[in-house]
Amino acid sequence: MTTILEPQITKTTHGDRALVSDGYYAPAVPQDAKPLVLRVETKRDEQIVSVIGRRRRVAFGAIRDGAFVPHRIKATSEYWEPHIRAAESVVRNPDAAAKRYAKVTGNCWRCGRVLTDPASIRAAIGPDCAKAVGMEQRLTASRAEIAKNGTARAASPA
């Protein structure tokens, strides 16, 4: 019996520090809390974290030196506290949050496009994005699993 190991999401580096890859993330939230979708995007050598709302997205912090740092005004607001905790959980475990986003939305965690291929659905990333971030092995492993078991279930978020 062959065990297929799924690689961790590739993190980009800036100097000697690892950063969370640009993309969409759905961090784990308490059951009574409203689900959140966060977007990490590199702009001018800084990784900006935004919360995605119904009509717009609002930046509320950045990832610096491997940690989430909220904007000063947001850090003092009780409203932003769950968002800040969610962003911190994405920094701690981006792979699980990316898989959760793909499972909940049916979209690629990196670009947000709808996933239609069964292997892409299971891998939580589309073929173009997998190639761009060096994750073709995840799609190959998904195709092998589908061929073996005949299932296209999404990758479970850790």
Backbone as ProteinMPNN parsed JSONL, in Angstrom:
{"seq_chain_A": "MTTILEPQITKTTHGDRALVSDGYYAPAVPQDAKPLVLRVETKRDEQIVSVIGRRRRVAFGAIRDGAFVPHRIKATSEYWEPHIRAAESVVRNPDAAAKRYAKVTGNCWRCGRVLTDPASIRAAIGPDCAKAVGMEQRLTASRAEIAKNGTARAASPA", "coords_chain_A": {"N_chain_A": [[0.835, -1.173, 0.0], [0.623, 2.161, -0.912], [1.483, 5.218, 0.509], [0.34, 8.453, 0.167], [1.8, 11.466, 0.479], [0.895, 14.726, 1.215], [2.286, 17.748, 0.175], [3.342, 20.572, 2.148], [1.998, 23.873, 1.916], [3.818, 25.943, -0.162], [5.935, 28.378, 1.09], [6.735, 31.745, 0.543], [9.853, 33.517, 0.491], [11.488, 36.222, 2.081], [14.334, 37.713, 2.212], [15.826, 36.261, 4.941], [13.593, 35.154, 6.085], [10.555, 33.261, 6.325], [7.456, 33.594, 4.649], [3.869, 33.74, 4.531], [2.185, 32.378, 1.746], [0.834, 34.337, -0.944], [-2.673, 34.572, -1.23], [-6.013, 33.194, -0.662], [-7.607, 32.593, 2.445], [-9.304, 30.611, 4.883], [-9.592, 30.807, 8.022], [-9.837, 28.755, 10.989], [-12.662, 29.182, 12.986], [-14.553, 29.824, 15.996], [-17.553, 27.833, 16.528], [-19.875, 29.375, 16.895], [-19.21, 31.735, 15.747], [-19.002, 34.102, 13.017], [-18.079, 32.955, 9.793], [-14.871, 33.638, 8.343], [-13.097, 35.092, 5.605], [-9.899, 35.556, 4.578], [-7.492, 37.537, 2.857], [-4.245, 37.352, 1.69], [-1.762, 39.387, 0.478], [0.997, 40.449, -1.368], [2.41, 43.577, -1.387], [4.49, 46.095, -2.389], [6.814, 44.928, -1.11], [5.671, 44.125, 1.299], [3.502, 42.081, 3.165], [0.174, 42.282, 3.023], [-2.739, 41.873, 4.955], [-6.096, 41.258, 4.45], [-9.587, 41.427, 5.203], [-12.226, 39.777, 3.658], [-15.196, 41.096, 2.63], [-18.765, 41.377, 1.973], [-19.084, 43.351, -0.023], [-16.624, 44.594, -0.289], [-13.072, 44.602, 0.42], [-11.135, 44.879, 3.369], [-8.159, 46.088, 4.514], [-6.345, 45.131, 7.362], [-4.006, 44.676, 8.651], [-0.579, 43.42, 8.628], [1.882, 40.985, 7.605], [4.79, 40.587, 9.218], [8.14, 39.783, 9.657], [7.476, 37.077, 10.049], [5.212, 37.135, 11.668], [1.863, 38.194, 12.489], [0.899, 41.556, 12.339], [-1.249, 43.851, 13.533], [-2.879, 46.787, 12.128], [-2.444, 49.907, 13.74], [-4.811, 51.336, 14.635], [-6.749, 49.379, 14.348], [-5.906, 47.461, 16.161], [-6.691, 48.378, 18.625], [-9.395, 48.174, 18.692], [-12.309, 46.501, 19.698], [-13.991, 45.234, 17.903], [-12.296, 44.257, 15.888], [-10.877, 42.221, 17.079], [-11.53, 39.317, 16.782], [-10.814, 39.047, 14.088], [-8.105, 39.604, 14.101], [-7.138, 37.488, 15.684], [-7.811, 35.42, 13.928], [-6.16, 35.992, 11.72], [-3.672, 35.597, 12.907], [-3.824, 32.848, 13.309], [-3.731, 31.965, 10.671], [-1.13, 32.638, 9.967], [0.227, 30.895, 11.66], [-0.613, 28.351, 10.713], [-0.832, 28.091, 7.647], [-1.415, 26.195, 5.658], [-3.606, 24.581, 6.504], [-5.617, 26.556, 6.691], [-5.773, 27.408, 4.036], [-6.626, 25.076, 2.718], [-9.092, 24.789, 3.99], [-10.426, 27.056, 3.033], [-10.649, 26.401, 0.277], [-12.215, 24.104, 0.463], [-14.599, 25.034, 1.653], [-15.469, 27.047, -0.122], [-15.099, 26.061, -2.714], [-13.261, 27.084, -4.393], [-10.023, 27.934, -5.786], [-7.363, 28.248, -3.529], [-5.296, 30.004, -3.97], [-5.779, 31.827, -6.178], [-8.505, 32.23, -6.219], [-10.275, 31.391, -8.166], [-12.955, 29.337, -9.494], [-12.878, 25.869, -8.848], [-12.898, 23.141, -11.011], [-11.961, 20.707, -11.993], [-11.743, 17.393, -10.807], [-9.346, 16.503, -9.538], [-8.105, 18.924, -8.929], [-9.978, 20.004, -7.179], [-9.761, 18.239, -5.034], [-7.074, 18.689, -4.36], [-7.117, 21.329, -3.64], [-6.218, 23.439, -5.142], [-5.793, 25.081, -8.275], [-4.617, 24.004, -11.591], [-2.923, 25.905, -12.94], [-2.093, 27.61, -10.861], [-0.914, 25.723, -9.177], [1.286, 24.992, -10.695], [2.601, 27.458, -10.772], [3.438, 27.833, -8.122], [4.931, 25.62, -7.623], [3.627, 23.205, -6.922], [2.847, 20.919, -8.297], [3.029, 18.275, -7.62], [1.087, 17.853, -5.717], [-1.281, 17.899, -7.22], [-0.789, 15.709, -8.912], [-0.695, 13.642, -7.019], [-3.345, 13.791, -6.142], [-4.725, 13.08, -8.475], [-3.857, 10.434, -8.72], [-4.944, 9.332, -6.392], [-7.679, 9.662, -6.918], [-7.939, 8.022, -9.163], [-7.387, 5.591, -7.991], [-9.316, 5.327, -5.886], [-11.632, 6.459, -6.901], [-12.832, 8.814, -6.045], [-13.571, 12.266, -5.465], [-13.308, 13.891, -3.285], [-12.8, 16.832, -1.344], [-9.669, 18.007, -0.075], [-9.105, 17.543, 3.335], [-9.23, 20.058, 5.845], [-6.62, 20.322, 8.01]], "CA_chain_A": [[0.0, 0.0, 0.0], [1.41, 3.372, -1.04], [0.96, 6.377, 1.219], [0.58, 9.684, -0.569], [1.99, 12.593, 1.378], [0.618, 16.019, 0.601], [3.278, 18.729, 0.603], [2.848, 21.789, 2.774], [1.951, 25.004, 0.998], [5.114, 26.585, -0.289], [5.969, 29.745, 1.596], [7.72, 32.585, -0.112], [10.825, 34.042, 1.446], [11.942, 37.595, 1.915], [15.548, 37.675, 3.012], [16.004, 34.989, 5.622], [12.377, 34.778, 6.794], [9.5, 32.644, 5.531], [6.193, 34.311, 4.696], [2.699, 33.025, 4.046], [1.98, 32.632, 0.319], [-0.322, 35.151, -1.318], [-3.842, 33.761, -1.532], [-7.203, 33.312, 0.169], [-7.559, 31.67, 3.572], [-10.466, 30.553, 5.769], [-9.098, 30.293, 9.295], [-10.811, 28.125, 11.88], [-13.309, 30.114, 13.912], [-15.504, 29.11, 16.858], [-18.792, 27.477, 15.826], [-20.871, 30.443, 16.974], [-18.678, 32.938, 15.085], [-19.213, 34.242, 11.576], [-16.889, 32.524, 9.042], [-14.069, 34.714, 7.773], [-12.185, 34.831, 4.5], [-8.812, 36.523, 4.592], [-6.651, 37.593, 1.661], [-2.868, 37.79, 1.908], [-1.302, 39.92, -0.804], [2.24, 41.185, -1.25], [2.44, 44.889, -2.036], [5.677, 46.868, -2.009], [7.616, 44.141, -0.168], [4.977, 43.902, 2.559], [2.334, 41.234, 2.994], [-1.014, 42.911, 3.591], [-3.825, 40.941, 5.251], [-7.398, 41.915, 4.343], [-10.766, 40.591, 5.405], [-13.107, 39.887, 2.492], [-16.594, 41.303, 3.003], [-19.718, 41.192, 0.869], [-18.906, 44.324, -1.095], [-15.267, 45.103, -0.402], [-12.136, 44.029, 1.375], [-10.548, 45.899, 4.229], [-6.855, 45.717, 5.062], [-6.316, 45.4, 8.79], [-2.706, 44.372, 9.22], [0.451, 42.917, 7.725], [2.739, 39.943, 8.137], [6.165, 41.094, 9.291], [9.053, 38.9, 10.391], [6.815, 35.821, 10.371], [4.122, 37.314, 12.622], [0.846, 39.148, 12.074], [0.935, 42.823, 13.075], [-2.434, 44.632, 13.138], [-2.749, 48.236, 12.03], [-2.581, 50.486, 15.083], [-6.195, 51.672, 14.978], [-7.505, 48.134, 14.439], [-5.447, 46.719, 17.334], [-7.363, 48.879, 19.821], [-10.836, 48.019, 18.529], [-12.857, 45.197, 20.076], [-14.57, 44.647, 16.697], [-11.268, 43.6, 15.092], [-10.207, 41.167, 17.838], [-11.593, 37.997, 16.14], [-10.085, 39.091, 12.827], [-6.686, 39.539, 14.442], [-6.875, 36.088, 16.079], [-7.89, 34.61, 12.709], [-4.938, 36.238, 10.941], [-2.577, 34.933, 13.614], [-3.923, 31.402, 13.052], [-3.282, 31.74, 9.294], [0.326, 32.687, 9.992], [0.693, 29.667, 12.322], [-0.892, 27.157, 9.91], [-1.449, 28.525, 6.392], [-1.877, 25.057, 4.867], [-4.953, 24.207, 6.937], [-6.544, 27.632, 6.346], [-5.939, 27.394, 2.578], [-7.476, 23.92, 2.392], [-10.44, 25.084, 4.483], [-11.008, 28.001, 2.072], [-11.02, 25.67, -0.937], [-13.3, 23.163, 0.784], [-15.821, 25.783, 1.938], [-15.919, 27.852, -1.263], [-14.943, 25.388, -3.994], [-12.359, 27.905, -5.187], [-8.576, 27.799, -5.581], [-6.927, 29.091, -2.405], [-4.298, 30.992, -4.389], [-6.299, 32.881, -7.059], [-9.924, 32.432, -5.978], [-11.11, 30.9, -9.267], [-13.709, 28.124, -9.221], [-12.205, 24.616, -9.202], [-13.827, 22.24, -11.703], [-11.315, 19.415, -12.166], [-11.777, 16.641, -9.543], [-8.03, 16.497, -8.879], [-7.894, 20.266, -8.379], [-10.87, 20.133, -6.021], [-9.166, 17.48, -3.936], [-5.792, 19.302, -3.993], [-7.432, 22.681, -3.162], [-5.503, 24.425, -5.954], [-5.924, 24.852, -9.704], [-3.379, 23.597, -12.251], [-2.038, 27.043, -13.212], [-1.512, 28.049, -9.586], [-0.029, 24.651, -8.695], [2.523, 25.118, -11.452], [3.249, 28.712, -10.394], [4.048, 27.741, -6.789], [5.671, 24.367, -7.504], [2.834, 22.189, -6.215], [2.3, 19.957, -9.238], [2.98, 16.97, -6.955], [-0.201, 17.736, -5.029], [-2.268, 17.515, -8.23], [-0.468, 14.345, -9.335], [-1.136, 12.769, -5.934], [-4.808, 13.802, -6.16], [-5.161, 12.27, -9.626], [-3.594, 9.035, -8.376], [-5.933, 8.944, -5.369], [-8.975, 9.557, -7.59], [-7.884, 6.822, -10.004], [-7.401, 4.433, -7.098], [-10.549, 5.236, -5.098], [-12.786, 6.972, -7.624], [-13.474, 9.866, -5.276], [-12.997, 13.606, -5.671], [-13.577, 14.704, -2.093], [-11.801, 17.879, -1.12], [-8.669, 17.764, 0.974], [-9.631, 18.005, 4.615], [-8.362, 21.025, 6.513], [-5.993, 19.716, 9.19]], "C_chain_A": [[0.885, 1.244, 0.0], [0.731, 4.515, -0.3], [1.331, 7.621, 0.433], [0.668, 10.823, 0.438], [1.704, 13.877, 0.629], [1.639, 17.028, 1.094], [2.613, 19.915, 1.285], [2.853, 22.895, 1.73], [3.304, 25.701, 1.013], [5.027, 28.016, 0.218], [7.033, 30.517, 0.824], [8.704, 33.075, 0.927], [11.179, 35.464, 1.087], [13.158, 37.725, 2.812], [15.687, 36.309, 3.647], [14.745, 34.527, 6.343], [11.332, 34.186, 5.841], [8.203, 33.424, 5.718], [5.076, 33.413, 4.189], [2.517, 33.369, 2.565], [0.77, 33.531, 0.103], [-1.474, 34.22, -1.662], [-4.979, 34.041, -0.573], [-7.158, 32.237, 1.244], [-8.855, 31.756, 4.375], [-9.995, 29.962, 7.092], [-10.213, 29.655, 10.1], [-11.353, 29.193, 12.825], [-14.238, 29.306, 14.812], [-16.827, 28.883, 16.139], [-19.831, 28.579, 15.835], [-20.432, 31.728, 16.273], [-18.97, 32.917, 13.593], [-17.947, 33.789, 10.849], [-16.187, 33.724, 8.404], [-13.293, 34.218, 6.565], [-11.161, 35.955, 4.521], [-8.015, 36.424, 3.304], [-5.279, 38.103, 2.07], [-2.322, 38.188, 0.544], [-0.033, 40.741, -0.585], [2.157, 42.472, -2.065], [3.644, 45.64, -1.495], [6.479, 46.178, -0.904], [6.981, 43.967, 1.207], [3.758, 43.033, 2.286], [1.163, 41.832, 3.763], [-2.073, 41.837, 3.804], [-5.124, 41.732, 5.253], [-8.483, 40.917, 4.69], [-11.679, 40.858, 4.21], [-14.543, 40.001, 2.987], [-17.5, 41.082, 1.809], [-19.415, 42.111, -0.301], [-17.478, 44.808, -1.284], [-14.355, 44.342, 0.549], [-11.44, 45.162, 2.117], [-9.232, 45.372, 4.784], [-6.846, 46.053, 6.543], [-4.996, 45.028, 9.454], [-1.754, 43.854, 8.167], [1.212, 41.794, 8.418], [4.161, 40.474, 8.053], [6.99, 40.162, 10.157], [8.352, 37.641, 10.884], [5.69, 35.927, 11.38], [3.122, 38.332, 12.07], [0.909, 40.379, 12.972], [-0.281, 43.638, 12.626], [-2.104, 46.107, 12.984], [-3.088, 48.831, 13.393], [-4.038, 50.732, 15.481], [-7.039, 50.404, 15.157], [-7.152, 47.363, 15.71], [-6.171, 47.152, 18.601], [-8.87, 48.689, 19.777], [-11.288, 46.6, 18.864], [-13.446, 44.473, 18.855], [-13.547, 43.802, 15.934], [-10.584, 42.438, 15.8], [-10.323, 39.78, 17.2], [-10.85, 37.939, 14.807], [-8.588, 38.943, 13.07], [-6.309, 38.121, 14.853], [-6.886, 35.172, 14.857], [-6.63, 34.765, 11.865], [-3.739, 35.562, 11.594], [-2.611, 33.428, 13.381], [-3.495, 31.061, 11.629], [-1.762, 31.732, 9.247], [0.887, 31.408, 10.615], [0.512, 28.437, 11.443], [-1.582, 27.547, 8.601], [-2.016, 27.375, 5.569], [-3.31, 24.683, 5.22], [-5.974, 25.277, 6.542], [-6.791, 27.697, 4.839], [-6.846, 26.247, 2.153], [-8.916, 24.168, 2.824], [-11.138, 26.047, 3.526], [-11.497, 27.261, 0.832], [-12.199, 24.736, -0.687], [-14.63, 23.896, 0.967], [-16.362, 26.486, 0.698], [-15.923, 27.112, -2.594], [-14.018, 26.136, -4.937], [-10.907, 27.604, -4.849], [-8.152, 28.745, -4.466], [-5.979, 30.2, -2.855], [-4.899, 32.135, -5.202], [-7.793, 33.153, -6.867], [-10.837, 31.952, -7.092], [-11.808, 29.593, -8.875], [-12.922, 26.901, -9.692], [-13.222, 23.671, -9.828], [-13.267, 20.835, -11.877], [-11.318, 18.664, -10.83], [-10.438, 16.614, -8.807], [-7.725, 17.853, -8.258], [-8.758, 20.498, -7.144], [-10.253, 19.435, -4.818], [-7.867, 18.13, -3.444], [-5.957, 20.727, -3.453], [-6.73, 23.779, -3.949], [-5.658, 24.065, -7.426], [-4.584, 24.537, -10.362], [-2.415, 24.755, -12.54], [-1.343, 27.508, -11.939], [-0.561, 26.998, -9.025], [1.321, 24.74, -9.402], [3.313, 26.36, -11.012], [3.961, 28.627, -9.047], [4.752, 26.409, -6.551], [4.941, 23.277, -6.753], [2.198, 21.179, -7.165], [2.164, 18.577, -8.61], [1.646, 16.768, -6.248], [-1.29, 17.318, -6.012], [-2.04, 16.088, -8.713], [-0.939, 13.346, -8.286], [-2.662, 12.68, -5.899], [-5.35, 12.951, -7.307], [-4.977, 10.785, -9.345], [-4.619, 8.527, -7.369], [-7.314, 8.764, -5.998], [-9.021, 8.306, -8.459], [-7.999, 5.562, -9.152], [-8.753, 4.243, -6.425], [-11.798, 5.718, -5.817], [-13.529, 8.06, -6.875], [-12.786, 11.199, -5.517], [-13.246, 14.486, -4.459], [-12.454, 15.709, -1.885], [-10.853, 17.481, -0.007], [-9.203, 18.326, 2.282], [-8.669, 18.986, 5.267], [-7.889, 20.462, 7.841], [-6.698, 19.964, 10.478]], "O_chain_A": [[1.794, 1.362, 0.822], [-0.466, 4.746, -0.469], [2.492, 7.82, 0.077], [-0.289, 11.101, 1.16], [2.216, 14.09, -0.471], [1.844, 17.159, 2.301], [1.45, 20.22, 1.021], [3.626, 22.852, 0.772], [3.854, 26.005, 2.072], [4.143, 28.772, -0.183], [8.096, 29.986, 0.502], [8.411, 33.049, 2.122], [11.167, 35.849, -0.082], [13.029, 37.835, 4.032], [15.665, 35.297, 2.946], [14.813, 33.592, 7.141], [11.253, 34.584, 4.679], [7.893, 33.864, 6.825], [5.331, 32.432, 3.492], [2.678, 34.526, 2.175], [-0.194, 33.491, 0.867], [-1.274, 33.194, -2.312], [-4.934, 34.982, 0.219], [-6.727, 31.111, 0.992], [-9.431, 32.833, 4.528], [-10.0, 28.743, 7.262], [-11.388, 29.973, 9.916], [-10.604, 29.994, 13.383], [-14.667, 28.216, 14.434], [-17.188, 29.646, 15.243], [-20.596, 28.711, 14.88], [-21.191, 32.695, 16.21], [-19.159, 31.861, 12.99], [-16.847, 34.186, 11.235], [-16.825, 34.689, 7.985], [-12.881, 33.059, 6.513], [-11.503, 37.137, 4.488], [-7.882, 35.343, 2.73], [-5.157, 39.146, 2.712], [-2.406, 37.428, -0.42], [0.007, 41.62, 0.276], [1.874, 42.456, -3.263], [3.796, 45.799, -0.283], [6.784, 46.789, 0.12], [7.683, 43.689, 2.18], [3.062, 43.227, 1.29], [1.166, 41.879, 4.993], [-2.284, 40.988, 2.937], [-5.254, 42.737, 5.951], [-8.32, 39.712, 4.497], [-11.878, 42.003, 3.804], [-15.045, 39.113, 3.677], [-17.046, 40.648, 0.75], [-19.485, 41.687, -1.454], [-17.15, 45.373, -2.327], [-14.809, 43.547, 1.371], [-11.193, 46.239, 1.574], [-9.199, 44.334, 5.444], [-7.286, 47.132, 6.941], [-4.882, 45.062, 10.679], [-2.064, 43.843, 6.975], [1.191, 41.667, 9.642], [4.67, 40.77, 6.972], [6.583, 39.797, 11.26], [8.597, 37.186, 12.002], [5.246, 34.907, 11.907], [3.481, 39.213, 11.289], [0.966, 40.27, 14.197], [-0.345, 44.071, 11.475], [-1.18, 46.62, 13.616], [-3.933, 48.299, 14.112], [-4.44, 50.357, 16.582], [-7.93, 50.357, 16.005], [-8.008, 46.683, 16.276], [-6.26, 46.378, 19.555], [-9.556, 49.017, 20.745], [-10.72, 45.624, 18.374], [-13.405, 43.245, 18.781], [-13.891, 42.751, 15.394], [-9.786, 41.733, 15.183], [-9.304, 39.1, 17.077], [-10.315, 36.893, 14.44], [-7.895, 38.242, 12.333], [-5.278, 37.605, 14.423], [-6.07, 34.255, 14.758], [-6.096, 33.78, 11.354], [-2.882, 35.013, 10.901], [-1.563, 32.793, 13.266], [-2.952, 29.981, 11.395], [-1.168, 30.902, 8.558], [1.905, 30.891, 10.156], [1.381, 27.565, 11.419], [-2.79, 27.353, 8.46], [-2.999, 27.559, 4.853], [-4.138, 24.488, 4.33], [-7.076, 24.945, 6.106], [-7.902, 28.009, 4.411], [-7.733, 26.43, 1.319], [-9.852, 23.802, 2.115], [-12.322, 25.874, 3.237], [-12.626, 27.467, 0.386], [-13.079, 24.599, -1.536], [-15.666, 23.434, 0.49], [-17.574, 26.522, 0.483], [-16.662, 27.482, -3.506], [-13.989, 25.86, -6.136], [-10.596, 27.089, -3.774], [-8.539, 29.914, -4.46], [-5.872, 31.229, -2.187], [-4.576, 33.296, -4.955], [-8.293, 34.19, -7.302], [-12.056, 32.088, -6.984], [-11.315, 28.842, -8.033], [-12.369, 26.893, -10.792], [-14.282, 23.423, -9.253], [-14.029, 19.868, -11.904], [-10.931, 19.239, -9.813], [-10.406, 16.695, -7.579], [-7.146, 17.922, -7.174], [-8.315, 21.119, -6.177], [-10.229, 19.983, -3.716], [-7.589, 18.123, -2.245], [-5.021, 21.271, -2.866], [-6.648, 24.918, -3.49], [-5.657, 22.888, -7.786], [-3.532, 24.771, -9.768], [-1.203, 24.59, -12.395], [-0.141, 27.771, -11.944], [0.479, 27.338, -8.461], [2.369, 24.582, -8.777], [4.537, 26.317, -10.896], [4.984, 29.284, -8.85], [5.13, 26.096, -5.422], [5.56, 22.503, -6.023], [1.129, 20.641, -6.873], [1.3, 17.793, -9.004], [1.132, 15.651, -6.186], [-2.131, 16.48, -5.685], [-2.997, 15.338, -8.902], [-1.52, 12.316, -8.628], [-3.212, 11.607, -5.652], [-6.31, 12.199, -7.136], [-5.834, 9.971, -9.688], [-5.105, 7.402, -7.492], [-8.037, 7.829, -5.655], [-10.034, 7.606, -8.486], [-8.634, 4.586, -9.553], [-9.281, 3.131, -6.391], [-12.911, 5.416, -5.387], [-14.738, 8.214, -7.051], [-11.578, 11.257, -5.745], [-13.381, 15.703, -4.594], [-11.298, 15.448, -2.22], [-11.204, 16.712, 0.887], [-9.694, 19.454, 2.328], [-7.454, 18.786, 5.252], [-8.708, 20.159, 8.709], [-6.251, 19.498, 11.526]]}, "name": "protein", "num_of_chains": 1, "seq": "MTTILEPQITKTTHGDRALVSDGYYAPAVPQDAKPLVLRVETKRDEQIVSVIGRRRRVAFGAIRDGAFVPHRIKATSEYWEPHIRAAESVVRNPDAAAKRYAKVTGNCWRCGRVLTDPASIRAAIGPDCAKAVGMEQRLTASRAEIAKNGTARAASPA"}
